Amino acid sequence: MKIQKLLVVIFLLGSELVGAQDARFSQIGSAPISLNPALTGRFDGRARLIGLYSIMETRKAQNNHQNISIDFKLGKFRSFGDEQTAASPADNKKVVKEAKDEVGTIRKLTGYWGVGLNYYHYGKDNAPLRASYYSASIARHFYSQRNKYFGIGAQVTYAEGDLDSRRNNPSGPLNYDKEIAGGQFRYPRTGPGSNPTDVLISKKNYVDYNLGVYYGMVTEAVGFELGGAMYHLFYPKNDILNKDDETKLRHRVTAYSVLRIKLNQKWGLIQKNIYWQEGLYYRSRSFNDSLNIVAFWAGVELIKTNPRSSFNVNFGLYTRSFRTVMPYLNVNLGKFANLRYSYEFPLNTAKFTAYTAKRHEAALIFYYKRNTAPGVRFYKKTNFW
């Protein structure tokens, strides 16, 4: 138990990297395809549909974000949940051994394919800047041994942005705040056209390419997973006004770690760290600003490992760069659905002026042919998304 507690401390201390403003969801783990293309198909079941909605508010503006994704598994995959070890016939008489469940020289351990679609949109009716992103992903998941697994994924995204300052009151302040805007379309508020009374109208689109990987290992006592992704591989231009020839959206880098620890026979602990850096090394001399947006999520979740019913409530607590707090509820509705709610609020807006946003978020996840509820056989599972 001392070693397990030490692991939690190490993961949390490693999370204090850098902090600045960020516009992403509080529940970024509820949009896994946006976090890492390799997570396409990483769930228990045949298909998964996720809807995530966020209401964001700062002192200067309000904004809404929506993310919808659907992904499927193709070919053979584990017939008994998302466990990393094969189930015995006593557990499920319908279990059929598949290639990745077997060990020996007869057949090598393999894996399965995952494919998915993702739609992300931000911008209220009166927001001057709106944007939509349409993504298609494919991932290959491997099982190198009974308790080790890894995967790689690729994604292509079509992005379109729409700027029209007339949606606001031209004589008043814009309903725009970089902290709760999407970030991937650069809308500078300094330089040419930055006067709030100027009428700005422009549209922009680009195609983006992204890659991601992950690796994990699980035992009954401890399980962990590490993953990372790189976006904007070919530096698409993203200046919504098309006025800066230097403007290119530099690489976005994301990384995460998941640590699962056995506490006792009733409760299990999941500790997650998620790092997100948007527009890495981007600079513009013309507008004298930057799109280098960085944030880090860290937190823990407690999961009932032997729930009395398939309808149960779990809970957690997260923070963004240790400058906000996010209480988190995770309601399991049997095998077919999962409801998640969080509320993020800043700790000290006077000191950390970039963190003033308050976020209400709800995610609803539907599963098709899911094998087990999250808490059932908890210490044998590999998927915690």
Secondary structure in CASP SS format (residue, H / E / C, confidence):
PFRMAT SS
TARGET T0000
AUTHOR 0000-0000-0000
METHOD secondary structure of the structure
MODEL  1
M C 1.00
K H 1.00
I H 1.00
Q H 1.00
K H 1.00
L H 1.00
L H 1.00
V H 1.00
V H 1.00
I H 1.00
F H 1.00
L H 1.00
L H 1.00
G C 1.00
S C 1.00
E C 1.00
L C 1.00
V C 1.00
G C 1.00
A C 1.00
Q C 1.00
D C 1.00
A C 1.00
R C 1.00
F C 1.00
S C 1.00
Q C 1.00
I H 1.00
G H 1.00
S H 1.00
A C 1.00
P H 1.00
I H 1.00
S H 1.00
L H 1.00
N C 1.00
P H 1.00
A H 1.00
L H 1.00
T C 1.00
G C 1.00
R C 1.00
F C 1.00
D C 1.00
G C 1.00
R C 1.00
A E 1.00
R E 1.00
L E 1.00
I E 1.00
G E 1.00
L E 1.00
Y E 1.00
S E 1.00
I E 1.00
M E 1.00
E E 1.00
T C 1.00
R C 1.00
K C 1.00
A C 1.00
Q E 1.00
N E 1.00
N E 1.00
H E 1.00
Q E 1.00
N E 1.00
I E 1.00
S E 1.00
I E 1.00
D E 1.00
F E 1.00
K E 1.00
L E 1.00
G C 1.00
K C 1.00
F C 1.00
R C 1.00
S C 1.00
F C 1.00
G C 1.00
D C 1.00
E E 1.00
Q C 1.00
T C 1.00
A C 1.00
A C 1.00
S C 1.00
P C 1.00
A C 1.00
D C 1.00
N C 1.00
K C 1.00
K C 1.00
V C 1.00
V C 1.00
K C 1.00
E C 1.00
A H 1.00
K H 1.00
D H 1.00
E C 1.00
V C 1.00
G C 1.00
T C 1.00
I C 1.00
R C 1.00
K C 1.00
L C 1.00
T C 1.00
G E 1.00
Y E 1.00
W E 1.00
G E 1.00
V E 1.00
G E 1.00
L E 1.00
N E 1.00
Y E 1.00
Y E 1.00
H E 1.00
Y E 1.00
G C 1.00
K C 1.00
D C 1.00
N C 1.00
A C 1.00
P C 1.00
L E 1.00
R E 1.00
A E 1.00
S E 1.00
Y E 1.00
Y E 1.00
S E 1.00
A E 1.00
S E 1.00
I E 1.00
A E 1.00
R E 1.00
H E 1.00
F E 1.00
Y E 1.00
S E 1.00
Q E 1.00
R C 1.00
N C 1.00
K E 1.00
Y E 1.00
F E 1.00
G E 1.00
I E 1.00
G E 1.00
A E 1.00
Q E 1.00
V E 1.00
T E 1.00
Y E 1.00
A E 1.00
E E 1.00
G E 1.00
D E 1.00
L E 1.00
D E 1.00
S H 1.00
R H 1.00
R H 1.00
N C 1.00
N C 1.00
P C 1.00
S C 1.00
G C 1.00
P C 1.00
L C 1.00
N C 1.00
Y C 1.00
D C 1.00
K H 1.00
E H 1.00
I H 1.00
A C 1.00
G C 1.00
G C 1.00
Q C 1.00
F C 1.00
R E 1.00
Y C 1.00
P C 1.00
R C 1.00
T C 1.00
G C 1.00
P C 1.00
G C 1.00
S C 1.00
N C 1.00
P C 1.00
T C 1.00
D C 1.00
V C 1.00
L C 1.00
I E 1.00
S E 1.00
K E 1.00
K E 1.00
N E 1.00
Y E 1.00
V E 1.00
D E 1.00
Y E 1.00
N E 1.00
L E 1.00
G E 1.00
V E 1.00
Y E 1.00
Y E 1.00
G E 1.00
M E 1.00
V E 1.00
T C 1.00
E C 1.00
A C 1.00
V E 1.00
G E 1.00
F E 1.00
E E 1.00
L E 1.00
G E 1.00
G E 1.00
A E 1.00
M E 1.00
Y E 1.00
H C 1.00
L C 1.00
F C 1.00
Y C 1.00
P C 1.00
K C 1.00
N C 1.00
D E 1.00
I C 1.00
L C 1.00
N C 1.00
K C 1.00
D C 1.00
D C 1.00
E C 1.00
T C 1.00
K C 1.00
L C 1.00
R C 1.00
H C 1.00
R E 1.00
V E 1.00
T E 1.00
A E 1.00
Y E 1.00
S E 1.00
V E 1.00
L E 1.00
R E 1.00
I E 1.00
K E 1.00
L C 1.00
N C 1.00
Q C 1.00
K C 1.00
W E 1.00
G E 1.00
L E 1.00
I E 1.00
Q E 1.00
K E 1.00
N E 1.00
I E 1.00
Y E 1.00
W E 1.00
Q E 1.00
E E 1.00
G C 1.00
L C 1.00
Y C 1.00
Y C 1.00
R C 1.00
S E 1.00
R C 1.00
S C 1.00
F C 1.00
N C 1.00
D E 1.00
S C 1.00
L C 1.00
N C 1.00
I E 1.00
V E 1.00
A E 1.00
F E 1.00
W E 1.00
A E 1.00
G E 1.00
V E 1.00
E E 1.00
L E 1.00
I E 1.00
K E 1.00
T C 1.00
N C 1.00
P C 1.00
R C 1.00
S C 1.00
S C 1.00
F E 1.00
N E 1.00
V E 1.00
N E 1.00
F E 1.00
G E 1.00
L E 1.00
Y E 1.00
T E 1.00
R E 1.00
S C 1.00
F C 1.00
R C 1.00
T E 1.00
V E 1.00
M E 1.00
P E 1.00
Y E 1.00
L E 1.00
N E 1.00
V E 1.00
N E 1.00
L E 1.00
G C 1.00
K C 1.00
F C 1.00
A E 1.00
N E 1.00
L E 1.00
R E 1.00
Y E 1.00
S E 1.00
Y E 1.00
E E 1.00
F E 1.00
P E 1.00
L C 1.00
N C 1.00
T C 1.00
A C 1.00
K C 1.00
F C 1.00
T C 1.00
A C 1.00
Y C 1.00
T C 1.00
A C 1.00
K E 1.00
R E 1.00
H E 1.00
E E 1.00
A E 1.00
A E 1.00
L E 1.00
I E 1.00
F E 1.00
Y E 1.00
Y E 1.00
K C 1.00
R C 1.00
N C 1.00
T C 1.00
A C 1.00
P C 1.00
G C 1.00
V C 1.00
R C 1.00
F H 1.00
Y H 1.00
K H 1.00
K E 1.00
T C 1.00
N C 1.00
F C 1.00
W C 1.00
END
